[in-house]
């Protein structure tokens, strides 16, 4: 099994375009690297402070990695329907009511994506007037990921909306090959 098969979620395939699978893979790898870097920088910060020689720049690195991981994670989770999605409501419905709820949910997520793009870009531009200490880096370096995340969330939401309207939102999921077989009630009674 390739790394792509392990990281690209195949659940709800009918809502995804195959040509965006590479982007999901890249975002998953990037998110993992950001989380690893965050953990490493927190550990290094604790160790350097404990030995009495703190590296102050580690706090900047830690906050940057954390913020970037959050917004990249938000985008990839949107594609995987793991975040910003009210599954319990829509999956309990079928037919036209489900179609209406799925479309409304995705329109709300598109509104959130628009806010991320619009206000994130405004904060990014204002961030050139404030600086992080001790490096003096413009705080805009933190805000740059927000509109990019909004673009990705919007792209993935449009992908799901188009494919859902084309293919339908209500598709049974294929059985998980790795899951343990489920015994029926008759099989349970037949066992000694």
Secondary structure by P-SEA (a helix, b strand, c coil): cccccccccccccccccccaaaaaaaaaaaaaaaaaaaaaaaaaaaaaaaacccccaaaaaaaaaaaaaaaaaaaaaaaacccccaaaaaaacccaaaaaaaaaaaaaaaaaaaaaaaaaaaaaaaccccccccccccccccccaaaaaaaaaaaaaaaaaaaaaaccccccccccccccccccaaaaaacc
